[in-house]
Amino acid sequence: MSQEECPVRRLLCLVMLLALALSLSVSQVWAADETADEITILYTHDMHSSFLPKEGPDGHSRGGYARLKTLIDEQKEEHPNALVLDGGDFSMGSLFQTAYSTSALELRAMGQMGYDVTTFGNHEFDYRASGLADMLYAAVDSGDPLPAIVDANYLPPQEDEETWDALYTYGVQDYRILERGGVLYVIFGLTGVDSDECAPMSGMELHDPVETAKRVVKEATEQCQTAYGEDPVVICLSHSGTEKGKGEDYELARKVDGIDVIISGHTHTTLEQPIEVNDTYIVSAGENSKNLGVLTLTRTQDGVELKDSRLVPVDERVPEDPQMAAWIEEAKSQVEQDYLADFDLEFDQVLVDNPYQFDTVDEVYDTQHESTLGNLLADAYYWAGNQASQDPVDVALTASGVIRDTFPKGPITVSQVFNVASLGIGADGVPGYPLISVYLTGKDLKNAIEVDASVPPLMSAAQLFYSGVGYSFNTNRMIFDKVDYAVLMREGGITEPIVDDQLYHVVTGLYIGQMLGAVESSTFNILTVTPRDAQGNPIDISQLEDYILHDDEGNEVKEWYAIASYLQSMGGEMDQKYGQTDGRKLVYSSWNPVSLLKNAGLPTFVAILALVIVVVLLVLMVVLVRKFILRRMRRN
């Protein structure tokens, strides 16, 4: 209120504040007389710009914000005081993300749908801190309704004044205190350790999640007690996650008292019923807006108790909200004009007809295997590399961790291709990770193939898919020595041995190149994969952007555009070779000694040596014990 306003208006405001305080006091007395208050929380997480439904392998679609808006409105009609919350990663996963920094379509869509509060996930930093800041400014400048954002432990360094200013301008806080239907809520946001590791270019500083949660719960609870004389319902929007009932959010609940609900994002977990630990309910609804979580609790004098928890499918049975659908169509037009026009493509343009069933993303992750989807993507990078480079490409590769969607049967459109390879941004500031062109020695290329054999059981996102090589590995062999056969695959089915000291031209995505550069530290210095230039000089990982592939006009070759162009080159029909695997990757399990020792390397021989030493020591111990016993017997 400005200083120029009249005293009468100030008096009216004072009266309203007194009335609000009185109503809160009355509601507290009323609650003390009742056995419980019923509260409802509607929640999502990991929506990844899923404005439109996505078709599944069964031919049916799930998700889409026009459907989600319908369900939210229905629930709020039934539960007028319901909160609508989100656990982060609301961006990055479809063509709509290309307007992230300029138009903030995701936050504005959430405002249209009636979200109260969200938090940041690691993918909100895919366009780095500057992209996040631009997005926050764009959201505020739009004048549209927006959700509040809470973030208590993932903050810019002190000197990053631009990002701090953007957070301040938007109103990002550690926590928010909301009142609904006479109930006070404290809602705060956290980022987990793995989430931070998945955002290597964020520029943020991670503060300990557990210690931050303890501080926020104590501070916010005391604030509610002092101001309103009652304890709040405490809700954490955590982008940390759970896996198989455990994980970072499980540990958070176990170690921090006073959290009533954790809306758990990041791991794309779907929990039909909450995980309950230390009087905390942990809930997850799955990714890509495929479900709306509905949690109903009863509030008693001792805290909260679970009354009902369910996931409402956002499927074809849900009618689209017409206003939301119209809003999305306008957003599509904006994406076509501001982004796709530069590639001479349209949002729903059909690139190829596909009669084949490809792996789902879950199937890509589940087991180590040759995948027609992985083959197609690696082949697309191989093809695009040869289109853009004068030096023929020997090998191309991609990784399961960057495959974000699959291709359905039927027409494949531009938007569906982008969904498959939607991550990141290039050095040019244009959305989409670019391809890079580097060289590996034969020894390091073999190590890179060994990464695919040894690391995925520890990290499923590290499964690799190659074009230009054929190889096999035995899952029962020693770790870091599982590959027993690896060759170059040339046109016409010709194979060539991989020579250790020879340089090979390799094309992959920028992010994968950065991750491969960290192989040495993650394999205890056993495997090294050092990217090099054409003369064989090592390239520092921080300088990989200097080796981005460009087309004839100087534009970065984006991963998704390489796939789209490769599909276009097929002449309208998916190449039949993707109807089945071609044997380039053979995964098997055998205890046959010949297989275990075939082309064995140092890790296997070290293990054998260690085993021999152990056996020798055991034999010596048996001999010594036997001699000792015989001596005692002779003396007796």
Sequence and secondary structure as in RCSB ss.txt:
>XXXX:A:sequence
MSQEECPVRRLLCLVMLLALALSLSVSQVWAADETADEITILYTHDMHSSFLPKEGPDGHSRGGYARLKTLIDEQ
KEEHPNALVLDGGDFSMGSLFQTAYSTSALELRAMGQMGYDVTTFGNHEFDYRASGLADMLYAAVDSGDPLPAIV
DANYLPPQEDEETWDALYTYGVQDYRILERGGVLYVIFGLTGVDSDECAPMSGMELHDPVETAKRVVKEATEQCQ
TAYGEDPVVICLSHSGTEKGKGEDYELARKVDGIDVIISGHTHTTLEQPIEVNDTYIVSAGENSKNLGVLTLTRT
QDGVELKDSRLVPVDERVPEDPQMAAWIEEAKSQVEQDYLADFDLEFDQVLVDNPYQFDTVDEVYDTQHESTLGN
LLADAYYWAGNQASQDPVDVALTASGVIRDTFPKGPITVSQVFNVASLGIGADGVPGYPLISVYLTGKDLKNAIE
VDASVPPLMSAAQLFYSGVGYSFNTNRMIFDKVDYAVLMREGGITEPIVDDQLYHVVTGLYIGQMLGAVESSTFN
ILTVTPRDAQGNPIDISQLEDYILHDDEGNEVKEWYAIASYLQSMGGEMDQKYGQTDGRKLVYSSWNPVSLLKNA
GLPTFVAILALVIVVVLLVLMVVLVRKFILRRMRRN
>XXXX:A:secstr
  TTS HHHHHHHHHHHHHHHHHHHHHHHHHHHSS EEEEEEEE   TT  S EE TTS EE  HHHHHHHHHHH
HHHSTT EEEE S  S SSGGGGGHHHH HHHHHHHHHT  EE   GGGGTTHHHHHHHHHHHHHHH     EEB
 SSEE  TT HHHHHHHHHHT BSEEEEEETTEEEEEEEEE HHHHHT TT   EE  HHHHHHHHHHHHHHHHH
HHHSS  EEEEEEES  BTTBSHHHHHHHH TT  EEEE SS  B SS EEETTEEEE B STT EEEEEEEEEE
TTEEEEEEEEEEE BTTS   HHHHHHHHHHHHHHHHHTGGGGT  TT EEEEE S    HHHHHHS    HHHH
HHHHHHHHHHHHH SS   EEEEEGGG      SEEEEHHHHHHHT   B TTS BS BEEEEEEEHHHHHHHHH
HHHHSTTT GGG EEEESEEEEEETTS TT  EEEEEEE GGG EEE  TTSEEEEEEEHHHHHHHTTHHHHTTT
S     B TTS B  GGGGGGGB B TTS B BHHHHHHHHHHTTTTB  GGGGS  SSEEEE    HHHHHTT 
 HHHHHHHHHHHHHHHHHHHHHHHHHHHHHHHHHH 
